[in-house]
Amino acid sequence: MKNEYDFSKGERGKFYDPDAKLNIPIYLEPDVADFYRKYAEKKNVATESLVNELLGKNIKVIQSVL
């Protein structure tokens, strides 16, 4: 590591994107992940698609009682 770095030719905000979307990883417990992985395989769909579908349905149920 250098003692000093020259940022005099740097450009502020060059890589800033105000519309950037951040995808936050969601970690499932191993037994839950295993269950959904097997269930998705049985249905011949991607695990991510299955989990998103199920979470979407849960959102609708929650919204219906609020």
Secondary structure, 3 states (H helix, E strand, C coil): CCCCCCCCCCCCCCCCCCCCCCCCCCCCCHHHHHHHHHHHHHHCCCHHHHHHHHHHHHHHHHHHHC
